[in-house]
Structures are given as C-alpha cells and as structure tokens.
Amino acid sequence: MIEIDGSKGEGGGQIIRTSLTLSAITQKPVKIINIRKNRPNPGLAMQHLTAAKSVRSVCRGTLEEAEPGSTILIYTPGEIIGGKYDFNIGTAGSVTLVAQTLIPILINAKKPSTIRIKGGTHVFKSPGYDYFEKVFIPALNYLGIKISSRLISTGYYPKGGGEIELTIEPSEIIPKDEWPKGEKIQGFIRLGSLPTHVGIREKKILMENNIEGVPLIEEKTLSMGNSLLIWKGFKGAYSLGQKGKRAEDVAQEAVDSLNNNLEFDLDERLADQIILYLSLKGKGSFTTSRITNHLKTNIEIISKFLETKIKIETNKVSLS
C-alpha cells in the first residue's frame, strides 16, 4: 500500500484527487494521512468525499474512513466499470474537481460512460465550468481523449444548484510536445441573478484591452454570482465576482492573468492537470508561465505511483 502525507506540498484536495485517480488506474492501494492538516477546516470536506465515493463507484474496491472531517482515507481499488453515474455533492462544492478526478480513470473503462454531477459550477479555488469546457476539455481532446461536456444548470456559492454532464469514451492518450497557440482571445461573461450593468462594466474593461465580441449570459440562479472567462488556445483566465469586488476588478484580474500566460503552451492551472495525463504515457512536454505548488505536488504524487521521469527547466516541463 502506498502511503501519502496529505499535509505536504500544497496540502489540499489536489493530493486526495490525484492519489485516488492513480490508485484506481494503477490498481495500487493507497492510504492518505494528515488530510488538509494545515487548512482552517482540516480533513475531508463534502467535495473531497464526493470525489472519493465517486472513484469507489466507478472502480469498485473498498473505501475506508470516508467521513466528513476525517484526516485519513484508505482506498483499495477494484475493476474500472464504465456506465451511467449520478453524483450529488450536496453543497456548492466544485463539480469540475470531482470530474477531473474521474476522467483519467474512465478513459480506461471498457465501455463509454455518462456522468452527471450536481453542486457548484462556478466557485472559488477551482476551475469554473466555463474554463473546464473551453480550455481543459479541448486540451484533453488534443491529447486524443474522447470526451464532451455540457452545462445543465449554473450554481454559485453558497446554495449551489448547478449540474453538468460528461460523456467519456475509452481513449488512448497521445502525448504532445507542440501545442496550438490559438488564433484570438475569446471569452464570455455570466451573471447569475445580478443586474445587467455589472456585465456591461466588465465588457468595457475587456474592450479597453482590445478584447471584443464577448457575449453576456444572464441567468436565474439560486445564489447570486458573476464569472468571467477569457482564453486563447490552451491558456485561460477565469475570474469570479464577489461581494465588495468591483466589476472592473473582476475583468482586469482576468486580463492580467491571461497576459502573463500568453507566450507559453499551457496556463499555470492547466499545467498541473495535463501533467497527470502525460505521465500515464511517460512522454510529452510543455511550457507554462509558473511552476506552481500544485504542479510540484502533483509531480510528487505521480512519482509514488509511476516510474515516469519528469524534468523541470525554468518554464519547461518534460517527461521521459
């Protein structure tokens, strides 16, 4: 059994998700200790529990200590079974983080899968659904992974109420060393039960930065919310509105983030996800704007399960 210290590196939910994913794929049992030990609310939160239980559902096996607040989790994997699954986080926990846990597993199933996940679609400390659909999924498609997604309903913190659906087919990963840069910057703005002028103020900032033609989507949601995404190729910048944060700052935050990533292959958030897929084949490379703690932590977890060698030279990551 592989033992992982959940307090090391970035010390958050990424360790849980990557460990469970690789356990299921490699068929190696895993024990995670000190889960989120240094966080304000240590232990498993609902979105981590849902991710763990969803892995247990699609890969059978046994899951121990899976309770709210638990700082230990033990998983012994079984056979990966494709099919139809429904998961409900029960809070505004991130649906995209649960999805990211399952996708690498289910491409190894023997038949296609359809997954529905309920919770928060646009929440803090996770990739919003729009980033997931417009940046992350196309990157997976580029790697040969047959996956599509759709947004059923939008859910913001604190009430959630969002839902997404994924269709995943058995796929063979095709490692890449070259990544398309994208032709132009695209984007869109979402308003959930908020006045139109919020989006108009954000559009103005984008236009001042020569980003035009960005649609404004207005929706009725259980909780008020505002999200903005701009992207070019496999570089995306996702920004969330919140009480006391000016609409202009939401837009400028995204613009500044995207500008910091434009000259590279992948943005810094996508890099720590794509490393997992490339590591399963032991080949490929990419450049990214910053080697984050999330990326370093993922590399450390990967080294516990796989023999892939990962080399970092300034902003370039290479696998062999």
N, C-alpha and C positions, 0 to 999 in steps of 0.2 A: 504494500500500500504506500502510495506517495503522500507525504505529509507537507502541507503548505502553511506557512505562517501568514495569516491574514493581516497582520499589523505591519508587514514590511512594505517597502516601496510606496506606492500611492495609498495603500492601506484602506481601500474602499471596495465597492461592489465589483469592480473590474476583476479583482482577484478571484472572487467567487465564480463569476460567469466564465472566465477563461478556464479555470480549473475544472469546472463541471463539463464544459464543452469538450476539452481534451480528454478527460476521463472517459466520456461516452465514446469518442472516436477511437481512442487507443485501447479501450477496454481495460484500463488500469484503474483500480480502486483509488479513491482519494480521500484524505482527511484534512479538513481545513480548520485550523485553530486560531484563536485570537481575532476572530472576525470583527472588522471595523473597530478594533480595540481603542484607537485614539480618536474616534469620532465623537461628537457631542452625544449621540444616541448609539452606543455600541451595539453590536450584534445584528442579527438579521431583521431587516425591515420587510414590509409586505412585497415590494417588488423583487427583493432577493429571494424570498420564499417562493414567490410565483415562478421565478426563473428556475429555482431548484426543483420544484414539483413538476414543472413542465418538462424538464430533462428526464425526470423519473417516468413521466407519462410516455414520452416518445422512445425512451431507451430502457424501459422496464428496470430491472435490478432492484436494489434496496437503498432507501434514503433514511438516515438516522439523524436525530437531534434537530429536525426541521421544524422549529417553533419560533414564534416572534421573540426577538431579543437573544436568541441562542448565539453563543460565540464559538460554537463548534458545529461542524457539518461533516457527515461521513456518507460517501456515496460509492456503492459498488454497482457498476453498470451491467446491463443485460443487452439483449439484441435491439438494434435500432429498427423501429416499426413505423413506416410511413402511413399516412391516412388523414382523416379529418379530426381536428382537435380544437377545443374552445378553452381559453384561459381567461380568468377574470381576476385582476389584481385586487379589486375591491376598494381601491383608493385611487388617487391621481398619480400613482407610481407609473414610471415610464414604460409604455408598451414597446417602444423601439429597443430598449435594453433587453427586454425579455426576448424579442425577436432576434436580436443579434446573438443571443445565447443559443438559440435553436437552429438557425440557418446552417452553420457549418456541420451540424450533426445530421440534419435531414437530407442534405445533398448526398449523404452516404446510405440512405434508405434504398430499398429495392423497388419502391413504387412512389408515385407523386404524393405530396401532402398539401392539404389546405388548412391553414391555421388562422383562427380568429383570436384576437387579444383585446380585452377591454381594460381601460384605465386612463392614464393621461397621455395625450398625443403630443402636446406642446408644453413641456415642463422644464424646470431648471435642472442643471447638472446632467443633461442627457441630450442626445441629438433629437431635435424635433422631427415630427413625421415628415415635414417638407424636405428637410435635409436628407432624411432617410430615403425618400423616394427619388429625389432629383440628383443626389450626389453618391450616396452609398450603394443603392441598388444598381445604377449604371456602372459603377466600378466593379461590382460583382459580375454583371453581365459581360463586361470586358474581359474578365478572367474565365469566361466560359460557363458561368453558373446560370442555370435556367431558373430564374425567379422573377416574380412580378408582385406588385402590392397595390392595394387601394385603400383609401380613407373612407370609412363608413360614417363616422361622426367625429367631430373635433372635441377634445376635452382638455381643459386647463385646470391648474391648481386653484382651489382645494377640492372641488367636487368631482373632477374628472369627467366621466361620462363619455369618453372617447372610445373609438373602436377601429381597428384595422384588420385587414385580411391579407394573408400571404399565400401565394401558390408557389410551391417549391418542387422541382423535379430532380431526380438523381442526376448528378453532374460530375464531370471531370474537370478539375481546376487546371487552367492553362497559365503557367507563370509568365510574367511580363517584365521586361526591362525598359520598354518605351511606353509612355503614357500620353495620350492626346491632351493638348493644352486647352482646347475649347476655342470656339470662334468668337464669341462675345459674352459679355456679362448679362445674365438673365436673373430674374427674381420675381417674387410676389410677396404681398403683404396680407396678413389675415387679421381681421377684427372680430372678436367674439363678444357680442352684446355690448359694444362700445360705439360712441358717436363717430361718424364718418370723418370728422375733421382730424382725428388722430392719424388716420392713414394718409390723409392729404398732406399733413405736415411732414410725414416720413417720406412721401413721394418727392416732396420739394427738395429735401436733402439729397436724395438719390439723383435727382435731375441736376443739382448743382455739382455733382460728381460725375456727370455725363453718363448716368445710368437711367435710360428712358424706357418707356413701354412696359413698366412694371404694373401688373394688374392688382387691384384691390378686391379682396374677397371678404364679404361681410356675412356673418353667420350668427344664429342664435345658439348660445352655449350655456351650460349650467352655471359656469363661473365666467366672469369677465376675463378677457385675455387678448393679447396682441402679440403676434410673432412676425418676424421679417426674415426672409432668406434671400441672399444673392449668391450666385455661383457662376463659375466659368470652368468648364471641363470637370476635373475631379478636385477642384478647390471650392469650398463653400463657406459661407459665413452666416450663422444663424443667431439672431438676437431676439430676446423676449422683453416685452414691456412689463412693467410692474408699477405698483402704486408709488408715486413720488418720482418716477423716472420720466423725464421729458421725452416726447415722441422723437424730437430731433436727436436726442442722445441714443435712442434705440437704433435709429438709422445710421448715425455716424459710427457707432460701435461696429456695426456690420461692415461698413465701408472700410474702416481702418483694418479690421481683421482680414478681409479679403485681400486688400492691398499687400499685406505682409506675406501672403501665401502665393501670389500670382506667378512668381518666377519659378516655382517648384512643381513637381509632379502631383503631389498629394498635399492637402492641407494637414495640419498637425493632428486634427481629430480623426481624420480618415486613416492616417498612417498607423495608429495603434490598433485599428481593426483589420486592415489589409495584411498586416504582418502575420496574423494568425493563418490566413488562407495560404499565403506564400510559403509559410513554414511547413504546411502539410505536404507540400511538394518538394521543399528543400531547395527551391530555386527562385530567381527573380531579384529585382532591385527597384528602388525608387528614391527620389529626393523629397525632403519635406522641410518646412520652414524652421521647425524646432524639434529637438529630441525631448519629448515631454516625459514626466514621471510615469504617466500612463503607458507610454510606449516602452520605457525601460522595464516597468513592472511586467508588462505582457511578455517581453523577451525573457525575463527571468522565469516566469511560469512555464513558458514554452520549453525552456531548457530542461525542466523537470520531467517532461513527457516525451520529448522528441530529441533526436540527435542532430537536428539541423544546426548548422553554424551560421550565426548572424553577426555581421561585421558593421560597425558604425564608423564612418569617416566624415567628420563635420556634419553636413546635412544629408549625406547619402547612406542608405541602409541597403546592404547586400546579403543575400542568402546563398549558402552552398552546402 
